[in-house]
Amino acid sequence: MNAQSVQVRLEALTPEWLDAVCEIERKVYTHPWSRANFADSVRANYHCRVLLAGDVLLGYFVAMKGVGEVHLLDIAVAPAYQRQGWALLMLEAIGVWARAQGAARLWLEVRASNVRALAVYARHGFERVSIRKNYYPAPDDRREDAVIMSLRLDGPGSHAGAGP
């Protein structure tokens, strides 16, 4: 199953999806969000969506609207469906929504060690802006830097994912 060959849809993250979302979250992150983090995001009316193929949960994201910008707080693809284009599809959907909100930029933080995610974001047009020292918890009571990335959503050449 890949992004070119199957029909998918984005739906609101509702309480019925929380357990399945948390299961994926625990599988893909060393320091996963809790069920309460997701529930709070839904209650706060953040842009929380699940990506579905039929009744199969492929992935999800949580984004927060700010003044003139959107911040991607969490995004994940279930391990069985990674490397099939689903993250790029969700990033495109977030960009479309962010533009509709009047956002000029889309922001995110990613672990400096998350080479795969850094490559996906760069491929989608995100640029490295800065480093947040010791931002993420890491094993053995250490901390890990976050790479701050931004995608310009307005102006010429701002269409993410354009090109071959």
C-alpha positions in Angstrom: 0.0 0.0 0.0 1.5 3.4 -1.0 0.3 7.0 -1.4 -0.1 6.5 -5.2 -2.2 3.4 -5.2 -4.8 3.6 -2.4 -7.7 5.9 -1.5 -7.3 7.5 1.9 -9.0 10.2 3.9 -8.3 12.5 6.8 -10.7 12.6 9.6 -10.9 14.4 12.9 -9.0 12.7 15.7 -11.9 11.7 18.0 -11.8 9.9 21.4 -12.5 6.6 19.6 -9.1 6.8 17.9 -7.1 7.7 21.0 -6.0 4.2 21.9 -4.9 3.3 18.4 -3.0 6.6 18.0 -1.3 6.0 21.4 -0.3 2.5 20.3 1.4 4.0 17.2 2.9 6.8 19.3 4.5 4.3 21.7 6.0 2.3 18.8 7.6 5.2 16.9 8.8 7.5 19.6 11.2 6.9 22.5 9.4 9.5 24.6 5.8 9.3 23.3 2.9 11.6 24.0 0.4 10.4 26.6 -3.2 9.7 26.0 -3.9 12.9 28.0 -1.6 14.9 25.7 -3.8 13.9 22.7 -7.1 14.3 24.6 -6.0 17.8 25.7 -5.1 18.7 22.1 -8.5 17.6 20.9 -10.2 19.6 23.7 -8.1 22.6 22.8 -9.5 22.4 19.3 -6.0 21.9 17.7 -6.0 20.6 14.2 -5.9 16.8 15.0 -6.4 14.4 12.2 -6.0 10.7 11.5 -5.1 9.3 8.1 -7.2 6.3 7.2 -7.3 3.7 4.4 -10.7 2.1 4.9 -10.7 1.5 8.7 -6.9 1.1 8.8 -5.1 3.8 10.7 -2.0 4.8 8.7 -0.9 7.8 10.7 -2.0 11.0 12.4 -0.9 14.6 13.2 -1.6 17.4 15.6 -1.0 21.0 14.6 -1.7 24.3 16.4 -2.7 27.6 14.9 -0.8 30.6 16.1 -0.8 34.3 15.0 0.2 34.1 11.3 1.8 30.7 11.7 1.1 27.0 12.4 3.1 24.7 14.6 3.3 21.0 13.9 3.3 19.4 17.3 3.2 15.7 16.5 3.1 13.5 13.4 3.6 9.8 12.9 3.1 7.0 10.5 2.4 3.5 11.8 5.5 1.3 11.4 3.9 -1.0 8.9 3.2 1.9 6.6 6.4 3.9 6.8 8.4 4.8 3.7 5.3 4.7 1.5 4.7 8.5 1.2 2.2 8.9 3.9 4.2 11.5 5.9 4.6 13.6 2.8 0.9 13.4 2.1 0.1 14.5 5.7 2.6 17.3 5.5 0.9 18.5 2.3 -2.5 18.4 4.0 -1.2 20.4 6.9 0.2 23.0 4.5 -3.1 23.3 2.7 -4.9 23.8 6.0 -2.3 26.2 7.3 -2.6 28.4 4.2 -6.4 28.4 4.6 -5.8 29.7 8.2 -3.7 32.6 6.8 -0.4 31.2 8.1 2.7 32.4 6.4 4.9 29.7 8.0 4.7 26.2 9.3 7.1 25.4 12.2 8.3 22.2 13.9 11.0 20.8 16.1 12.6 17.4 15.4 15.2 15.4 17.3 18.7 16.1 15.9 19.2 12.3 15.8 16.0 11.6 13.8 17.8 11.5 10.4 14.8 10.0 8.6 12.4 12.7 9.7 14.9 15.4 8.9 15.2 14.1 5.4 11.4 13.9 5.0 11.0 17.5 6.2 13.8 18.7 3.9 12.3 16.9 0.9 9.0 18.7 1.7 10.8 22.1 1.6 11.4 22.7 5.3 14.6 24.6 6.1 16.7 24.4 9.2 16.3 27.6 11.2 18.0 27.0 14.5 18.9 24.4 17.2 17.2 24.2 20.6 19.8 22.9 23.0 18.8 20.0 25.3 15.2 20.3 24.3 14.1 16.6 24.3 14.5 14.0 27.0 16.9 11.2 26.0 17.9 7.9 27.6 20.1 7.7 30.7 18.8 11.1 32.0 20.5 12.9 29.1 18.9 15.6 26.8 18.9 15.9 23.1 18.9 19.0 20.8 16.0 19.8 18.7 16.4 21.1 15.1 13.9 23.9 14.5 12.6 23.8 11.0 10.2 26.1 9.0 8.3 26.0 5.8 7.4 29.2 4.1 3.7 29.0 3.0 3.3 32.4 1.2 4.9 34.0 -1.7 6.6 32.7 -4.9 8.0 29.2 -4.8 6.3 28.3 -1.5 4.4 25.3 -2.8 5.7 22.4 -0.7 6.3 19.2 -2.6 6.5 20.9 -6.0 8.8 19.4 -8.6 9.9 15.9 -9.5 
